[in-house]
Amino acid sequence: MPNNKFLMWQPAWLLILFLLLLGLGFVAVRQGWVGGEWEIHELSGIAMGTTYSIKLVANSRSQILLKKTQKSVDNRLKEIDGAMSTYKYDSELSRFNRHLSTDPFPVSADVLEVFLLAQMVSIQSNGAFDVTIKPLVDAWGFGPDDSPILIPDTLQLAALKKHTGFQKIVVDSMSSSLIKKDPQVTADLSAIAKGYAVDGVAKVLIGLGFSDFLFELGGELRAAGTKPNGARWVVGIEAPVLGDLSIYDTIELQDNSIATSGDYRNLWEDGGLKFSHIINPSTGWPLPYIGISVTVIHELAVLADAWTTAMSVLGSQTGIFLADKLGLQVIFVKKEASNFIDIPSRKFHDPP
């Protein structure tokens, strides 16, 4: 006589067995037991006046997908650069800068979002971050014209500063437009656009099905997931050393972004004094070289990028005070004689 109890439970056991096998099959594929090994694939290219590199965790048989990925990344970077470059005459930003009117200027969703985020950091940093300093950037020779560097006099700086100030641009989300309160105000997004591009590429990679990657664009990085062995991505914190890239320390990164800025990059010298490319909006002068870097970790690369500039302008004392107030992960690294000292915010060493 058949065991009716067994017959009653048999479908349930078959379902459980099927689910177990399905789960094991997923693990097998992820670990490379079926259909090729999972390993790190590297892609690289040139965009936005710098280089980029991607480390992707992908199946060894994913060459077609990797070619599609490279094309998609290049297209997204080209799109963002075409909107926000000060070097391209027909970019949205260049056309906005030539818009000598207080009438609304329609912009794309990308440009609108960047201006909204820029305004937020400007307000929170009390103007230490300000995208309207383009006339000052150009006057000091850091703009796209490559004009000879001549130190502007006091009167010239005062005249240029009359047309700066983040409050002079209204960002209208409802109409997706920018409105100048001063028709002569112009903007430079160099201190935030690369971070936005990093986030944009991350969205592309996630949309293509990648969950584990490390993307770097001109020194701005975003890490997602882990390496094939489950370890976090390891990235370097730059030391403020002139010349070749020097690493002060390393940090593990997962599902976060990191950006570094400092007075040791893109310098010029006059009369024995060195000046960095970072302009202080309140004085109109570039920051003098003292040997200091600022690293910011944030979920969004666009905000990590913007805050490194803001923190550089604020300096370590005011910067760390504000970082602690806002709960930001920030570390200053200073060069003193032959040694370095670091000044971290309270949240900097929090686990990811």
Secondary structure, 3 states (H helix, E strand, C coil): CCCHHHHHHHHHHHHHHHHHHHHHHHHHHHHCCCCCCEEEEEEEEEECCEEEEEEEEEECCCHHHHHHHHHHHHHHHHHHHHHHCCCCCCCHHHHHHCCCCCCCEECCHHHHHHHHHHHHHHHHCCCCCCCCCHHHHHHCCCCCCCCCCCCCCHHHHHHHHCCCCHHHEEEECCCCEEEECCCCCCCCCCCCHHHHHHHHHHHHHHHCCCCCEEEEECCEEEEECCCCCCCCEEEEEECCCCCCCCEEEEEEECCEEEEEEECCCCCEEECCEEEEEEECCCCCCEEECCCEEEEEEECCHHHHHHHHHHHHHHCHHHHHHHHHHHCCEEEEEEEECCEEEEEECCCCCCCC
